[in-house]
Amino acid sequence: MARLILGLYNLLALLLIGPLCWYVRHHPNFAGTLQLRLSLKLPGPHEGDLIWFHGASLGEVKAAAGLIEALKARRPSVRICVSSMTATGREAASKIEAVDMILPMPFDLPWVMRRYFDRLKPKALVIVETEIWPNMLAQARVAGVKTLFVNARLTEQAFRRYRWVRPLMEHVLERAMILAISDADAGRFKALGAHVVEVFGNLKFDALQAVNPDRAGRIRATLGCGERPVFIAGSVREGEERCVMDAVIAARLKVPGLFAIIAPRHPQSTPILIDMAQAAGLTWGLRSKSSQAADLLIIDTMGELFDLYGASQAAFVGGSLVPLGGQNILEPLAWGVPTMHGPHMDNFLWAMDVVKDCTIVVENAAALGKAIGEVLASPEEYAPRSQAAREALEKAQGATARYADAILDKARA
């Protein structure tokens, strides 16, 4: 049955590859990469042992960055190749000093993958999180290449989708080593037929930036907030702007001098927030304009969110009041900042499992506004919860070393 499903998959891929290439030829993720993806052009030959990492996009590559650096530190002679489907993933790989070769993800066709394994001759194939490409796995097996899934996660939704082709999944995962982030993810991989499954923890706990109070103090000094209480809503997603703005307006009635920061996840939310602030009569400013004497600062710059969390006394993490799966709650928690979020945290259940009962769950704008007021009015009441979250995060760290040991052991075998 597995071979029949794989044959149908390959037939469908063969029929669609031409139209697909034509359709995506100008897309930023694919422009200038099609020859490499089709193996019409191959990377140059290399010397020495090579480990091939594959991460779907930016998040997976960033999650693997510390692991890649750790591998290089332990075995400086090994060469690291990183492939990614997206341009942002490849750009992130280019910023990792330990990476020697960067590739667009080859199309998952049997002859394409065969040519890549023949050229790269990797000692190990390391797949970050959940990229199950049948021909990549099948050709790795034919070539005798050890395959490991690191930081392996499988959502319930993805599991239900893969279960429709379980015979194929069991076939391609039979020789792979699944190193999962949690017991729940490990169980779902086992249910798909994976034979070697262990729980190693989550690299993302190790990937948290180091907390630097001096740096947070310096960034606070640039906000123009003085000694005012600061609340930040980070990674606010589309559809949440009104809820967050209403919560800020409500909290201002309870917290004299409140200085609010809203950092939208996507730039298109910025004009929406400006319109709302003007309609509410709030004095507002943009981070890029170094605005002073504002009641609301809208972040339209990149790369500062982590330190902005550290400059606040209360935080809300977006993507959670609407059913979008949530955003990274670990960053404000790492600073020991009381952290609020909505009920929709499906993409971060692994984080919630570690910091359970240490966050504040709000259902709507009214509840968020109330929580902001309570946290800022009684910080001492929420300090033990925040300290417990920081301690839980510290205990969850250490996965990088476990993953590095496993990869190097397989690469030697």
Secondary structure in CASP SS format (residue, H / E / C, confidence):
PFRMAT SS
TARGET T0000
AUTHOR 0000-0000-0000
METHOD secondary structure of the structure
MODEL  1
M C 1.00
A H 1.00
R H 1.00
L H 1.00
I H 1.00
L H 1.00
G H 1.00
L H 1.00
Y H 1.00
N H 1.00
L H 1.00
L H 1.00
A H 1.00
L H 1.00
L H 1.00
L H 1.00
I H 1.00
G H 1.00
P H 1.00
L H 1.00
C H 1.00
W H 1.00
Y H 1.00
V H 1.00
R C 1.00
H C 1.00
H C 1.00
P C 1.00
N C 1.00
F C 1.00
A C 1.00
G C 1.00
T C 1.00
L H 1.00
Q H 1.00
L H 1.00
R H 1.00
L C 1.00
S C 1.00
L C 1.00
K C 1.00
L C 1.00
P C 1.00
G C 1.00
P C 1.00
H C 1.00
E C 1.00
G C 1.00
D C 1.00
L E 1.00
I E 1.00
W E 1.00
F E 1.00
H E 1.00
G E 1.00
A C 1.00
S C 1.00
L H 1.00
G H 1.00
E H 1.00
V H 1.00
K H 1.00
A H 1.00
A H 1.00
A H 1.00
G H 1.00
L H 1.00
I H 1.00
E H 1.00
A H 1.00
L H 1.00
K H 1.00
A H 1.00
R H 1.00
R C 1.00
P C 1.00
S C 1.00
V C 1.00
R E 1.00
I E 1.00
C E 1.00
V E 1.00
S E 1.00
S E 1.00
M C 1.00
T C 1.00
A H 1.00
T H 1.00
G H 1.00
R H 1.00
E H 1.00
A H 1.00
A H 1.00
S H 1.00
K C 1.00
I C 1.00
E C 1.00
A C 1.00
V C 1.00
D C 1.00
M E 1.00
I E 1.00
L E 1.00
P E 1.00
M C 1.00
P C 1.00
F C 1.00
D C 1.00
L C 1.00
P H 1.00
W H 1.00
V H 1.00
M H 1.00
R H 1.00
R H 1.00
Y H 1.00
F H 1.00
D H 1.00
R H 1.00
L H 1.00
K C 1.00
P C 1.00
K C 1.00
A E 1.00
L E 1.00
V E 1.00
I E 1.00
V E 1.00
E C 1.00
T C 1.00
E C 1.00
I C 1.00
W C 1.00
P H 1.00
N H 1.00
M H 1.00
L H 1.00
A H 1.00
Q H 1.00
A H 1.00
R H 1.00
V H 1.00
A C 1.00
G C 1.00
V C 1.00
K E 1.00
T E 1.00
L E 1.00
F E 1.00
V E 1.00
N E 1.00
A E 1.00
R C 1.00
L C 1.00
T C 1.00
E H 1.00
Q H 1.00
A H 1.00
F H 1.00
R H 1.00
R H 1.00
Y H 1.00
R H 1.00
W C 1.00
V C 1.00
R H 1.00
P H 1.00
L H 1.00
M H 1.00
E H 1.00
H H 1.00
V H 1.00
L H 1.00
E C 1.00
R C 1.00
A C 1.00
M E 1.00
I E 1.00
L E 1.00
A E 1.00
I C 1.00
S C 1.00
D H 1.00
A H 1.00
D H 1.00
A H 1.00
G H 1.00
R H 1.00
F H 1.00
K H 1.00
A H 1.00
L C 1.00
G C 1.00
A C 1.00
H C 1.00
V E 1.00
V E 1.00
E E 1.00
V E 1.00
F C 1.00
G C 1.00
N C 1.00
L H 1.00
K H 1.00
F H 1.00
D H 1.00
A C 1.00
L C 1.00
Q C 1.00
A C 1.00
V C 1.00
N C 1.00
P H 1.00
D H 1.00
R H 1.00
A H 1.00
G H 1.00
R H 1.00
I H 1.00
R H 1.00
A H 1.00
T C 1.00
L C 1.00
G C 1.00
C C 1.00
G C 1.00
E C 1.00
R C 1.00
P C 1.00
V E 1.00
F E 1.00
I E 1.00
A E 1.00
G E 1.00
S E 1.00
V E 1.00
R C 1.00
E C 1.00
G C 1.00
E C 1.00
E H 1.00
R H 1.00
C H 1.00
V H 1.00
M H 1.00
D H 1.00
A H 1.00
V H 1.00
I H 1.00
A H 1.00
A H 1.00
R H 1.00
L H 1.00
K H 1.00
V C 1.00
P C 1.00
G C 1.00
L C 1.00
F E 1.00
A E 1.00
I E 1.00
I E 1.00
A E 1.00
P E 1.00
R C 1.00
H C 1.00
P H 1.00
Q H 1.00
S H 1.00
T H 1.00
P H 1.00
I H 1.00
L H 1.00
I H 1.00
D H 1.00
M H 1.00
A H 1.00
Q H 1.00
A H 1.00
A H 1.00
G C 1.00
L C 1.00
T C 1.00
W E 1.00
G E 1.00
L E 1.00
R H 1.00
S H 1.00
K H 1.00
S C 1.00
S C 1.00
Q C 1.00
A C 1.00
A C 1.00
D C 1.00
L E 1.00
L E 1.00
I E 1.00
I C 1.00
D C 1.00
T C 1.00
M C 1.00
G C 1.00
E C 1.00
L H 1.00
F H 1.00
D H 1.00
L H 1.00
Y H 1.00
G H 1.00
A C 1.00
S C 1.00
Q C 1.00
A E 1.00
A E 1.00
F E 1.00
V E 1.00
G C 1.00
G C 1.00
S C 1.00
L C 1.00
V C 1.00
P C 1.00
L C 1.00
G C 1.00
G C 1.00
Q C 1.00
N C 1.00
I C 1.00
L H 1.00
E H 1.00
P H 1.00
L H 1.00
A H 1.00
W C 1.00
G C 1.00
V C 1.00
P C 1.00
T E 1.00
M E 1.00
H E 1.00
G C 1.00
P C 1.00
H C 1.00
M C 1.00
D H 1.00
N H 1.00
F H 1.00
L H 1.00
W H 1.00
A H 1.00
M H 1.00
D H 1.00
V H 1.00
V C 1.00
K C 1.00
D C 1.00
C C 1.00
T C 1.00
I E 1.00
V E 1.00
V C 1.00
E C 1.00
N C 1.00
A H 1.00
A H 1.00
A H 1.00
L H 1.00
G H 1.00
K H 1.00
A H 1.00
I H 1.00
G H 1.00
E H 1.00
V H 1.00
L H 1.00
A H 1.00
S C 1.00
P H 1.00
E H 1.00
E H 1.00
Y H 1.00
A H 1.00
P H 1.00
R H 1.00
S H 1.00
Q H 1.00
A H 1.00
A H 1.00
R H 1.00
E H 1.00
A H 1.00
L H 1.00
E H 1.00
K H 1.00
A H 1.00
Q C 1.00
G C 1.00
A H 1.00
T H 1.00
A H 1.00
R H 1.00
Y H 1.00
A H 1.00
D H 1.00
A H 1.00
I H 1.00
L H 1.00
D H 1.00
K H 1.00
A H 1.00
R H 1.00
A C 1.00
END
